[in-house]
Amino acid sequence: MQDTVNMAAESEFDDEEEPSFSDQEDFVDDIDDEELLEDVLREKPLEADGIDSVVVVDNVPQVGPERLEKLKNVIHKIFSKFGKITNEFYPEAAGTTKGYIFLEYASPNQALEAVKNADGYKLDKQHTFRVNLFTDFDKYMNISDQWETPEKQPFKDFGNMRHWLEDPDCRDQYSVIYESGERTAIFSNDPKEPILVEERARWTETYVRWSPKGTYLATFHQRGIALWGGEKFKQIQRFSHQGVSLIDFSPCERYVVTFSPLMDTKEDPQAIIIWDILTGQKKRGFHCESSAHWPIFKWSQDGKFFARMTQDTLSIYETPSMGLLDKKSLKINGIKDFSWSPGDNIIAFWVPEDKDIPARVTLMQFPSRLEIRVRNLFNVVDCKLHWQRQGDYLCVKVDRTPRGTQGVVTNFEIFRMREKQVPVDVVEMKESIIAFAWEPNGSKFAVLHGESPRINASFYHVKSNGKIDLIKMFDKQQANSIFWSPQGQFMVLAGLRSMNGALAFVDSSDCTIMYIAEHYMASDVEWDPTGRYVVTSVSWWSHKVDNAYWLWTFQGRLLQKNNKDRFCQLLWRPRPPTLLSQEQIKAIKKDLKKYSKIFEQKDRLSQSKASKELVDKRRLMLEEYRQYKDSAIQLYNQQRELRLQLRGGVDTDELDSNVEDWEEETIEFFISEEIINLGDLE
């Protein structure tokens, strides 16, 4: 009976019309997937899940199957220090590893720790690890900002990067910023008048800087640094560093260091960045709390090392890996200052007194870290390190307070770097020291000492017999700065800014003052690389009126007064070191009289001629006249037939043409009449 009822119910249901689940024609679905499937989408895995724990290690040795297990053990030992490695992959090709590997850590923090600590790790002489997060590769590959530089660039020929050295008249170049920074120009120096090479508006936003060998001109912009060079000053390279304010070049011009106070973060140090100039790549970033003592990093003379001083620590880095030398810093308690020798890979540093331990100056050689000289000092207040430009001498200016006295005494501790065991000589001065400067290519040094208005200038000579002689002393000098010629012998004693621009041109060979002059309110003095000319200037950055730069000879003869509206800065373009050997230089000096006659003849010739600009103008006018004359003759010849038609076939082009048609006519004119009385003749 029950079965019969159920069958009837099913039959009744089957006869009913099936319900429709389709949307109506005017139905609008306004519910999105996020609202409808919120709980499901919450569990959806992200694209980056997993790979942000992966690091890529480059510059790994390429090995075959027989050495692969040993390599894995070495890699695991190094990288397991930063966290648990859950997976590792060694790509292979042709039976050997490809030179890069992938390591996956248990967490992203561990991967980040590996990047921070292992990037730049030196495995051996041939292999220095480059470690990056796998997630960083998209960032590197999708850079669209015009300031960013791709890792690989096609080769660009910028022409002769040292073309200015081929000037037939050996003119040096210099940069000038004026109109309060709105305009920047490059000039070739000429005794008569500067020759404009290039000029641009808003070329830089602050100031410019030449590289140490003069190859590049660096300009500053809010978004970074640009380098220019070549005959037409094309853009060679650019480095993106937002808010950059300071730069420094390595002596070899391979690297440039930039500083910005805006970019630093704890996770990604970018206050200081070291760049590879040739490739444009960022080599390494560093934290920096203050730029008060710029440059933060100091370079060795060959650019192989750079060093940084922090509290009780001296860190030496090596290029091109940018890693710590021997993977550790030097622990030097109380280190106050350090400086590289300009001639050797030697660092001088000093440490103040600590209780019963005297202050000391140490000379240390690198990369061996061998201490070649230690000098103990007592009752020290302060020290300053002054290297002679060739590294032959080091002067340590030591301010001391001897026992039983109240004043400060200054000792000049002179280290003879080229002699065995580096002997030290001492010069003591009881007056306050205003300025000290070595002769660049010699063994003399100059000192300004005393109190205004009784400022004295003393000149000393470091002799080979172990003595330091006082050569000469000028008293009552108006000077607060010493500027040696780059070639030595000559110098300018200058009283800048508050001393109203007093100038004394000195020949140190016989210690005579060649000329005394004044450039009122002068703020800067700049020698050209040859030592033949010197520029004094009043910068708009220091003084708002009388902005100009004046050109002088090394003897003090004024050649030019160049007034520029709101003149700011003048910088001579450096010259690279000479390619001549010492024997060749000696031979040139020996035959200098022969060369002098040639140069004197050229000088007389140039003085007898008009200025180059006037000669060029006359030459252009003559060329224009010749072109006009040729075109006029051509038009005259083309119109010959037309002239014959207009004149009835008569050729009037020649003066003696159609002589048979000429008619001769004599015309008489009454000019005057004079009556002479014959009686007057008797």
C-alpha positions as CSV (number, residue, x, y, z in Angstrom):
1,M,0.0,0.0,0.0
2,Q,2.9,2.4,0.9
3,D,4.6,1.6,-2.3
4,T,1.5,2.5,-4.2
5,V,1.3,5.9,-2.5
6,N,4.9,6.7,-3.2
7,M,4.6,5.8,-6.8
8,A,1.6,8.1,-7.1
9,A,3.5,10.9,-5.5
10,E,6.4,10.5,-7.9
11,S,4.1,10.4,-10.9
12,E,2.5,13.6,-9.7
13,F,5.9,15.3,-9.3
14,D,7.1,14.2,-12.7
15,D,4.0,15.7,-14.3
16,E,4.9,19.2,-12.8
17,E,7.0,21.7,-14.8
18,E,10.7,21.8,-13.8
19,P,11.8,25.1,-12.0
20,S,14.1,27.6,-14.0
21,F,17.4,28.7,-12.4
22,S,18.3,31.1,-15.2
23,D,18.7,34.9,-14.6
24,Q,16.0,37.3,-15.9
25,E,16.8,39.2,-19.0
26,D,17.2,42.6,-17.1
27,F,19.1,41.1,-14.2
28,V,22.4,42.8,-13.3
29,D,25.0,40.9,-11.3
30,D,26.6,43.4,-8.9
31,I,28.3,41.0,-6.6
32,D,32.1,40.5,-7.3
33,D,34.2,37.5,-6.6
34,E,35.9,39.1,-3.6
35,E,32.5,39.5,-1.8
36,L,31.1,36.2,-2.9
37,L,34.2,34.0,-2.3
38,E,36.0,36.0,0.4
39,D,36.7,33.1,2.6
40,V,38.0,31.0,-0.4
41,L,40.2,33.8,-1.9
42,R,41.7,34.4,1.5
43,E,43.4,31.0,1.3
44,K,44.6,31.5,-2.3
45,P,48.4,31.3,-2.5
46,L,50.2,34.4,-3.7
47,E,52.6,34.4,-6.7
48,A,55.5,35.3,-4.5
49,D,54.8,32.7,-1.8
50,G,57.9,30.6,-1.5
51,I,60.2,32.5,-3.8
52,D,60.9,35.3,-1.3
53,S,62.8,32.7,0.7
54,V,65.0,31.9,-2.3
55,V,68.5,33.4,-3.0
56,V,70.6,33.3,-6.1
57,V,74.3,32.9,-5.6
58,D,76.5,33.9,-8.6
59,N,80.2,33.4,-9.3
60,V,80.1,29.8,-7.9
61,P,82.9,27.5,-9.2
62,Q,81.9,25.4,-12.2
63,V,82.7,21.8,-11.4
64,G,82.0,18.4,-12.8
65,P,80.2,15.4,-11.1
66,E,83.4,14.3,-9.3
67,R,83.7,17.6,-7.4
68,L,80.0,18.5,-7.1
69,E,79.5,16.8,-3.7
70,K,82.5,18.6,-2.2
71,L,81.2,21.9,-3.6
72,K,77.8,21.3,-2.1
73,N,79.3,20.7,1.3
74,V,81.3,23.9,1.2
75,I,78.3,26.0,0.0
76,H,76.1,24.4,2.7
77,K,78.7,25.1,5.4
78,I,78.9,28.8,4.4
79,F,75.2,29.5,3.9
80,S,73.7,27.4,6.7
81,K,75.0,30.0,9.1
82,F,72.1,32.3,8.2
83,G,69.3,29.8,8.6
84,K,67.9,26.4,7.7
85,I,68.3,25.5,4.0
86,T,65.2,23.6,2.9
87,N,66.1,23.2,-0.8
88,E,69.1,23.8,-3.1
89,F,69.4,23.6,-6.9
90,Y,72.6,23.5,-9.0
91,P,71.9,24.1,-12.7
92,E,74.1,22.0,-15.0
93,A,75.1,22.2,-18.7
94,A,77.5,20.0,-20.7
95,G,78.4,18.0,-17.6
96,T,79.4,20.9,-15.3
97,T,77.6,23.3,-13.1
98,K,76.7,26.7,-14.7
99,G,78.4,28.9,-12.0
100,Y,75.2,30.0,-10.2
101,I,72.9,28.2,-7.7
102,F,69.5,28.6,-6.0
103,L,69.1,28.2,-2.2
104,E,65.8,28.2,-0.4
105,Y,65.6,29.1,3.3
106,A,62.9,28.3,5.8
107,S,61.8,32.0,6.0
108,P,62.3,35.2,4.0
109,N,64.2,36.8,7.0
110,Q,66.8,34.1,6.7
111,A,67.2,34.7,3.0
112,L,67.6,38.4,3.6
113,E,70.3,37.7,6.2
114,A,72.2,35.6,3.7
115,V,72.1,38.4,1.1
116,K,73.4,41.0,3.6
117,N,76.3,38.9,4.9
118,A,77.3,36.7,2.0
119,D,77.2,39.1,-0.9
120,G,80.8,39.9,-1.7
121,Y,82.1,36.8,0.2
122,K,85.5,35.8,-1.2
123,L,85.7,32.0,-1.7
124,D,89.1,32.1,-3.3
125,K,91.2,34.4,-5.6
126,Q,88.9,33.7,-8.6
127,H,85.5,33.5,-7.0
128,T,83.7,36.2,-5.1
129,F,80.0,35.5,-4.4
130,R,77.3,37.8,-5.6
131,V,74.1,37.0,-3.6
132,N,70.6,38.4,-4.4
133,L,67.1,37.6,-3.5
134,F,65.2,35.8,-6.3
135,T,62.4,38.3,-6.0
136,D,64.8,41.2,-6.8
137,F,65.3,39.9,-10.3
138,D,61.9,41.3,-11.5
139,K,62.8,44.6,-10.1
140,Y,66.1,44.6,-11.9
141,M,64.6,43.4,-15.2
142,N,61.7,45.9,-15.3
143,I,63.4,49.1,-14.6
144,S,61.8,51.8,-16.7
145,D,63.1,54.9,-15.0
146,Q,65.3,56.8,-17.4
147,W,67.9,57.3,-14.6
148,E,68.4,53.6,-14.1
149,T,71.1,51.9,-16.2
150,P,70.6,48.4,-17.6
151,E,73.1,45.8,-16.6
152,K,74.1,45.2,-20.2
153,Q,74.5,48.0,-22.7
154,P,75.5,48.1,-26.3
155,F,79.0,49.6,-26.9
156,K,79.0,53.3,-27.5
157,D,81.9,55.1,-29.1
158,F,82.3,58.5,-27.4
159,G,85.3,59.4,-29.5
160,N,88.7,60.5,-28.1
161,M,88.1,60.9,-24.4
162,R,91.4,62.8,-24.0
163,H,91.2,65.1,-27.1
164,W,91.9,68.2,-25.1
165,L,95.5,67.0,-24.5
166,E,96.1,67.2,-28.3
167,D,95.6,70.9,-28.4
168,P,98.5,72.2,-30.6
169,D,99.0,75.2,-28.3
170,C,98.8,73.0,-25.2
171,R,95.9,75.0,-23.8
172,D,94.3,73.7,-20.6
173,Q,90.6,73.8,-20.0
174,Y,88.5,74.9,-17.1
175,S,84.8,75.0,-16.1
176,V,82.9,78.1,-15.0
177,I,79.5,78.3,-13.3
178,Y,77.8,81.7,-13.4
179,E,74.4,83.4,-13.2
180,S,74.1,81.8,-9.8
181,G,74.3,78.3,-11.3
182,E,72.0,78.8,-14.3
183,R,74.8,78.5,-16.8
184,T,77.9,76.3,-17.1
185,A,80.7,76.8,-19.6
186,I,84.0,75.1,-20.6
187,F,86.8,77.3,-21.7
188,S,90.3,76.8,-23.2
189,N,92.8,79.0,-21.5
190,D,94.6,81.6,-23.6
191,P,96.7,84.5,-22.3
192,K,94.7,87.0,-24.4
193,E,91.1,85.8,-23.8
194,P,89.4,82.6,-22.9
195,I,88.2,80.4,-25.8
196,L,84.7,79.0,-25.4
197,V,84.5,75.2,-25.9
198,E,81.0,74.4,-24.7
199,E,78.2,76.3,-22.9
200,R,74.9,75.0,-21.6
201,A,72.0,76.3,-19.6
202,R,71.1,74.4,-16.4
203,W,73.8,71.9,-17.0
204,T,74.0,71.2,-13.3
205,E,71.7,72.0,-10.4
206,T,74.4,72.7,-7.8
207,Y,78.1,72.5,-8.8
208,V,80.4,70.4,-11.0
209,R,83.4,68.2,-10.4
210,W,86.2,66.9,-12.6
211,S,87.5,63.3,-12.3
212,P,91.1,63.0,-11.1
213,K,92.6,62.5,-14.6
214,G,90.2,65.0,-16.3
215,T,88.3,62.3,-18.3
216,Y,84.9,63.1,-16.9
217,L,82.9,66.1,-15.9
218,A,80.3,65.3,-13.2
219,T,77.1,67.3,-12.9
220,F,74.6,67.1,-10.0
221,H,70.8,66.6,-10.4
222,Q,68.0,65.9,-7.9
223,R,67.7,62.4,-9.3
224,G,71.4,61.5,-9.5
225,I,74.8,62.2,-11.1
226,A,75.6,62.4,-14.8
227,L,79.1,62.1,-16.3
228,W,80.1,63.9,-19.5
229,G,83.2,63.6,-21.7
230,G,84.6,63.4,-25.2
231,E,85.1,66.2,-27.7
232,K,81.4,67.4,-27.6
233,F,80.9,66.6,-23.9
234,K,78.3,63.9,-24.6
235,Q,76.7,62.0,-21.7
236,I,78.9,59.0,-20.8
237,Q,77.1,57.6,-17.8
238,R,74.4,58.4,-15.2
239,F,73.8,57.1,-11.7
240,S,70.4,57.2,-10.1
241,H,70.7,58.4,-6.4
242,Q,67.9,60.6,-5.3
243,G,69.0,63.7,-3.5
244,V,72.7,63.2,-4.1
245,S,74.8,66.0,-2.7
246,L,78.4,64.8,-2.5
247,I,80.6,62.6,-4.7
248,D,84.2,61.3,-4.8
249,F,86.2,59.5,-7.5
250,S,88.7,56.7,-7.1
251,P,92.2,57.8,-8.3
252,C,92.0,55.3,-11.1
253,E,88.7,56.8,-12.3
254,R,87.1,53.3,-12.3
255,Y,84.7,54.0,-9.4
256,V,82.6,56.9,-8.2
257,V,81.1,57.3,-4.7
258,T,77.9,59.2,-4.2
259,F,76.2,60.4,-1.0
260,S,72.5,61.2,-0.4
261,P,71.0,62.0,3.0
262,L,67.5,61.0,1.7
263,M,67.9,57.3,0.7
264,D,69.1,55.4,3.7
265,T,67.1,52.6,5.3
266,K,68.0,49.9,7.8
267,E,67.2,47.1,5.4
268,D,68.8,48.6,2.3
269,P,71.8,50.8,2.9
270,Q,71.8,53.5,0.2
271,A,73.2,56.6,1.9
272,I,76.6,55.9,0.2
273,I,76.7,54.0,-3.0
274,I,79.9,52.9,-4.9
275,W,79.3,52.7,-8.7
276,D,81.3,51.2,-11.5
277,I,81.9,54.0,-13.9
278,L,82.4,51.8,-17.0
279,T,79.3,49.7,-16.6
280,G,77.1,52.0,-14.5
281,Q,76.4,49.2,-12.1
282,K,75.9,49.7,-8.3
283,K,78.8,47.9,-6.6
284,R,77.7,48.3,-3.0
285,G,75.7,50.5,-0.6
286,F,76.6,51.6,2.9
287,H,74.9,53.3,5.8
288,C,76.1,56.8,6.9
289,E,75.0,58.8,9.9
290,S,76.8,62.0,8.9
291,S,78.8,63.4,6.0
292,A,80.6,66.0,8.1
293,H,84.0,64.5,7.3
294,W,83.7,63.9,3.6
295,P,85.0,61.8,1.9
296,I,83.8,59.0,4.2
297,F,85.8,56.5,2.2
298,K,89.4,57.2,1.4
299,W,91.1,55.5,-1.6
300,S,94.6,54.0,-2.0
301,Q,96.7,55.6,-4.7
302,D,96.1,52.8,-7.2
303,G,92.3,52.4,-6.5
304,K,92.7,48.8,-5.3
305,F,91.6,49.5,-1.7
306,F,89.3,52.0,0.1
307,A,89.0,52.5,3.8
308,R,86.5,53.8,6.3
309,M,86.9,54.7,10.0
310,T,84.2,54.1,12.5
311,Q,84.4,54.1,16.3
312,D,87.4,52.0,17.3
313,T,87.5,50.4,13.9
314,L,89.3,50.8,10.6
315,S,87.7,48.8,7.7
316,I,89.7,48.2,4.6
317,Y,87.8,47.1,1.5
318,E,89.2,45.7,-1.8
319,T,88.1,46.1,-5.3
320,P,86.5,44.9,-7.4
321,S,84.7,42.6,-4.9
322,M,84.0,45.5,-2.5
323,G,84.3,43.1,0.4
324,L,86.4,43.5,3.5
325,L,90.1,42.7,3.1
326,D,90.7,39.3,4.7
327,K,87.0,39.4,5.7
328,K,87.6,41.4,8.9
329,S,88.2,45.0,10.1
330,L,91.0,46.3,12.2
331,K,90.2,46.9,15.8
332,I,92.0,50.1,16.8
333,N,90.8,51.5,20.1
334,G,90.4,55.3,20.0
335,I,91.5,55.8,16.4
336,K,91.0,59.5,15.5
337,D,92.1,59.9,11.9
338,F,93.8,58.1,9.1
339,S,95.2,58.9,5.6
340,W,96.6,56.9,2.6
341,S,100.0,57.6,1.2
342,P,99.7,59.2,-2.3
343,G,102.7,57.0,-3.5
344,D,102.2,53.6,-1.8
345,N,99.5,51.4,-0.3
346,I,100.4,52.6,3.2
347,I,98.0,54.0,5.8
348,A,99.0,56.4,8.5
349,F,96.7,56.7,11.5
350,W,96.9,58.1,15.0
351,V,95.5,57.2,18.4
352,P,95.3,59.6,21.4
353,E,96.7,58.9,24.8
354,D,94.8,56.6,27.1
355,K,95.7,56.8,30.8
356,D,99.4,55.7,30.9
357,I,99.5,54.6,27.3
358,P,101.0,57.4,25.1
359,A,99.5,58.6,21.9
360,R,100.9,57.0,18.8
361,V,101.2,57.4,15.0
362,T,101.3,54.1,13.1
363,L,102.3,53.4,9.5
364,M,100.7,50.2,8.2
365,Q,101.3,48.5,4.8
366,F,98.5,46.8,2.9
367,P,97.4,44.2,2.1
368,S,100.0,42.6,4.4
369,R,98.9,44.7,7.4
370,L,102.5,45.0,8.4
371,E,103.4,47.9,10.8
372,I,106.4,49.5,9.3
373,R,106.7,52.4,11.8
374,V,105.2,53.3,15.2
375,R,105.9,56.7,16.8
376,N,104.9,57.3,20.4
377,L,103.9,60.9,21.4
378,F,103.2,62.5,24.8
379,N,101.0,65.3,26.1
380,V,99.1,65.4,22.8
381,V,96.1,67.6,22.2
382,D,95.5,67.0,18.5
383,C,97.2,65.6,15.4
384,K,96.9,66.4,11.7
385,L,98.4,64.2,8.9
386,H,100.0,65.9,5.8
387,W,101.4,63.7,3.0
388,Q,103.8,65.1,0.4
389,R,102.1,64.5,-3.0
390,Q,104.6,61.8,-4.1
391,G,104.5,60.0,-0.7
392,D,108.2,60.7,0.0
393,Y,107.5,62.4,3.3
394,L,104.7,62.5,5.9
395,C,104.3,65.4,8.3
396,V,102.4,64.8,11.5
397,K,101.4,68.2,13.0
398,V,101.3,67.5,16.7
399,D,99.7,70.1,19.1
400,R,101.1,69.5,22.6
401,T,100.8,70.9,26.1
402,P,104.2,70.3,27.7
403,R,104.3,69.8,31.4
404,G,104.7,73.0,33.4
405,T,103.4,75.2,30.6
406,Q,100.0,76.6,29.8
407,G,100.2,77.3,26.1
408,V,100.1,74.9,23.2
409,V,103.4,74.0,21.4
410,T,103.3,72.5,17.9
411,N,105.7,69.9,16.7
412,F,106.1,68.9,13.0
413,E,107.1,65.3,13.0
414,I,108.7,64.6,9.6
415,F,108.7,60.9,8.5
416,R,111.3,60.1,5.8
417,M,109.3,57.4,3.9
418,R,112.0,56.4,1.4
419,E,114.7,55.7,4.0
420,K,115.4,52.5,6.0
421,Q,113.4,52.2,9.2
422,V,111.6,55.5,8.4
423,P,113.6,58.0,10.5
424,V,111.7,61.0,12.0
425,D,112.9,64.6,12.4
426,V,111.2,67.2,14.5
427,V,110.6,71.0,14.1
428,E,109.1,72.8,17.1
429,M,107.1,76.0,16.8
430,K,105.7,77.9,19.8
431,E,103.4,80.2,17.8
432,S,99.9,79.2,16.7
433,I,99.8,77.5,13.2
434,I,97.6,79.0,10.5
435,A,98.5,76.9,7.5
436,F,100.9,74.1,6.4
437,A,101.7,72.9,2.9
438,W,104.3,70.6,1.2
439,E,106.0,71.5,-2.0
440,P,104.3,69.0,-4.4
441,N,107.4,67.8,-6.2
442,G,110.2,68.5,-3.7
443,S,111.4,68.4,-0.2
444,K,110.3,71.9,1.0
445,F,107.4,72.9,3.1
446,A,105.9,76.3,4.1
447,V,104.2,77.3,7.3
448,L,102.1,80.4,8.2
449,H,102.3,81.0,11.9
450,G,101.6,83.8,14.5
451,E,98.7,86.1,15.1
452,S,97.3,88.8,12.9
453,P,98.6,91.4,12.1
454,R,102.0,89.7,12.8
455,I,101.7,86.6,10.6
456,N,105.0,85.1,9.6
457,A,105.7,82.8,6.6
458,S,108.5,80.3,7.1
459,F,110.1,78.0,4.5
460,Y,111.9,74.8,5.4
461,H,114.0,72.3,3.5
462,V,114.3,68.6,4.4
463,K,117.8,67.7,3.5
464,S,119.2,64.3,2.7
465,N,121.7,64.4,5.6
466,G,118.9,64.2,8.2
467,K,118.6,67.9,8.9
468,I,115.7,70.3,8.4
469,D,116.9,73.9,7.6
470,L,114.9,77.1,7.9
471,I,115.6,78.8,4.6
472,K,113.7,82.0,5.0
473,M,111.1,83.8,7.1
474,F,108.9,86.7,5.9
475,D,107.3,88.6,8.7
476,K,104.1,90.7,8.8
477,Q,102.3,88.8,5.9
478,Q,98.7,89.3,5.1
479,A,98.0,85.6,4.4
480,N,95.9,82.8,5.8
481,S,96.4,80.2,2.9
482,I,99.3,78.6,1.0
483,F,98.9,77.6,-2.6
484,W,101.9,75.8,-4.2
485,S,102.2,75.5,-7.9
486,P,101.5,71.8,-9.0
487,Q,105.1,71.7,-10.4
488,G,106.6,73.1,-7.2
489,Q,109.1,76.0,-6.7
490,F,106.4,78.8,-7.0
491,M,103.6,79.6,-4.6
492,V,100.9,82.2,-3.7
493,L,100.5,83.3,-0.2
494,A,96.9,84.5,-0.1
495,G,94.8,86.4,2.5
496,L,91.3,85.2,1.4
497,R,87.9,86.5,2.4
498,S,88.4,88.5,5.7
499,M,91.9,89.5,4.6
500,N,90.6,91.3,1.5
501,G,92.4,89.2,-1.1
502,A,96.0,90.1,-0.5
503,L,98.4,88.1,-2.8
504,A,102.1,87.5,-2.6
505,F,103.8,85.6,-5.5
506,V,106.9,83.8,-4.1
507,D,109.8,81.9,-5.7
508,S,111.0,79.3,-3.2
509,S,114.2,78.6,-5.1
510,D,115.7,81.8,-3.6
511,C,112.8,82.7,-1.3
512,T,112.0,86.0,-2.9
513,I,108.7,87.7,-3.3
514,M,108.3,88.3,-7.0
515,Y,105.2,90.5,-6.8
516,I,102.5,91.7,-4.3
517,A,99.0,92.3,-5.5
518,E,95.4,92.3,-4.4
519,H,92.1,90.9,-5.6
520,Y,89.6,92.4,-3.3
521,M,87.5,89.9,-1.4
522,A,89.0,86.9,-3.3
523,S,87.5,83.7,-2.0
524,D,89.4,81.1,-4.1
525,V,92.8,80.5,-5.7
526,E,93.3,77.8,-8.4
527,W,96.5,76.8,-10.1
528,D,96.4,75.4,-13.6
529,P,97.9,71.8,-14.0
530,T,101.1,73.1,-15.7
531,G,101.9,75.7,-13.0
532,R,102.1,78.5,-15.6
533,Y,98.9,80.3,-14.6
534,V,96.9,80.9,-11.5
535,V,93.3,82.1,-11.1
536,T,91.9,84.2,-8.2
537,S,88.2,84.6,-7.9
538,V,85.3,86.1,-5.9
539,S,82.5,83.5,-5.8
540,W,78.8,84.5,-5.6
541,W,78.5,81.7,-3.1
542,S,80.8,83.6,-0.7
543,H,80.3,87.3,-1.6
544,K,77.3,88.8,-3.5
545,V,79.2,91.6,-5.3
546,D,82.3,92.0,-7.5
547,N,82.0,88.4,-8.7
548,A,84.7,87.7,-11.2
549,Y,87.8,85.6,-11.9
550,W,91.3,87.0,-12.7
551,L,94.0,85.2,-14.6
552,W,97.7,85.7,-13.5
553,T,101.0,84.4,-14.6
554,F,103.0,82.4,-12.0
555,Q,105.1,85.6,-11.6
556,G,102.1,87.7,-10.6
557,R,101.5,89.5,-13.9
558,L,97.8,90.1,-14.4
559,L,96.6,88.9,-17.8
560,Q,92.8,89.0,-17.7
561,K,89.8,90.3,-15.6
562,N,86.8,88.2,-16.5
563,N,83.6,89.6,-14.9
564,K,80.7,87.1,-15.0
565,D,77.3,87.8,-13.7
566,R,76.9,86.0,-10.3
567,F,80.0,84.0,-10.9
568,C,80.1,80.9,-8.7
569,Q,82.9,78.4,-9.4
570,L,86.0,77.9,-11.6
571,L,87.8,74.5,-11.7
572,W,90.8,73.6,-13.9
573,R,90.5,70.3,-15.8
574,P,93.2,67.9,-14.4
575,R,95.8,66.3,-16.6
576,P,96.6,62.6,-16.4
577,P,100.1,61.6,-15.3
578,T,102.7,62.0,-18.0
579,L,103.6,58.9,-20.1
580,L,107.3,60.1,-20.3
581,S,109.9,58.2,-18.3
582,Q,112.2,60.0,-15.8
583,E,115.1,59.7,-18.3
584,Q,113.0,61.4,-21.0
585,I,112.0,64.2,-18.6
586,K,115.6,64.8,-17.7
587,A,116.5,64.9,-21.4
588,I,113.8,67.6,-22.0
589,K,115.0,69.7,-19.0
590,K,118.6,69.4,-20.3
591,D,117.6,70.7,-23.7
592,L,115.1,73.3,-22.3
593,K,116.9,76.2,-23.9
594,K,116.4,74.7,-27.4
595,Y,112.7,74.3,-26.8
596,S,112.5,77.8,-25.2
597,K,113.5,79.4,-28.4
598,I,110.7,77.7,-30.3
599,F,108.1,78.7,-27.8
600,E,109.4,82.3,-27.6
601,Q,109.2,82.5,-31.4
602,K,105.6,81.3,-31.2
603,D,104.8,83.8,-28.5
604,R,106.1,86.7,-30.6
605,L,104.2,85.5,-33.6
606,S,101.0,85.3,-31.6
607,Q,101.5,88.8,-30.2
608,S,102.0,90.3,-33.6
609,K,98.8,88.9,-35.0
610,A,95.2,90.0,-34.3
611,S,93.1,87.9,-32.0
612,K,92.0,84.5,-33.2
613,E,88.4,85.7,-33.2
614,L,89.2,88.7,-35.5
615,V,91.3,86.5,-37.8
616,D,88.4,84.1,-38.1
617,K,86.0,86.9,-38.8
618,R,88.2,88.3,-41.5
619,R,88.7,84.9,-43.1
620,L,84.9,84.3,-43.1
621,M,84.3,87.7,-44.7
622,L,86.9,87.0,-47.4
623,E,85.3,83.6,-48.1
624,E,81.8,85.2,-48.4
625,Y,83.2,87.8,-50.8
626,R,84.8,85.1,-53.0
627,Q,81.6,83.1,-53.2
628,Y,79.6,86.3,-54.1
629,K,82.2,87.2,-56.8
630,D,82.0,83.7,-58.4
631,S,78.2,83.7,-58.4
632,A,78.2,87.2,-60.0
633,I,80.6,86.2,-62.8
634,Q,78.5,83.1,-63.5
635,L,75.3,85.1,-63.8
636,Y,77.1,87.7,-66.0
637,N,78.2,85.0,-68.4
638,Q,74.7,83.5,-68.5
639,Q,73.1,86.8,-69.5
640,R,75.5,87.5,-72.5
641,E,72.9,86.5,-75.1
642,L,70.3,88.7,-73.5
643,R,72.6,91.7,-73.6
644,L,73.3,91.2,-77.3
645,Q,69.5,91.0,-78.0
646,L,68.8,94.2,-76.0
647,R,71.7,96.1,-77.7
648,G,70.9,95.1,-81.3
649,G,73.6,92.6,-81.6
650,V,76.3,95.1,-80.4
651,D,78.8,93.4,-78.1
652,T,79.5,95.9,-75.4
653,D,81.4,93.5,-73.2
654,E,84.7,94.5,-74.6
655,L,86.0,98.1,-74.7
656,D,87.5,97.8,-78.2
657,S,84.6,96.0,-79.9
658,N,82.9,97.6,-83.0
659,V,85.7,100.1,-83.7
660,E,84.4,100.7,-87.2
661,D,81.1,102.1,-86.0
662,W,82.8,104.7,-83.9
663,E,82.6,108.5,-84.9
664,E,85.3,110.9,-83.9
665,E,84.2,114.4,-82.9
666,T,86.3,117.3,-81.5
667,I,84.7,119.6,-79.0
668,E,86.3,122.9,-77.9
669,F,85.5,124.7,-74.6
670,F,86.3,128.4,-73.8
671,I,88.0,128.3,-70.4
672,S,89.4,131.8,-69.7
673,E,91.0,134.9,-71.3
674,E,94.1,136.7,-70.1
675,I,95.2,140.2,-71.5
676,I,98.9,141.1,-71.2
677,N,100.1,144.7,-71.6
678,L,103.3,144.7,-73.8
679,G,104.5,147.9,-72.1
680,D,104.8,146.1,-68.9
681,L,107.3,143.7,-70.5
682,E,109.7,146.5,-71.5
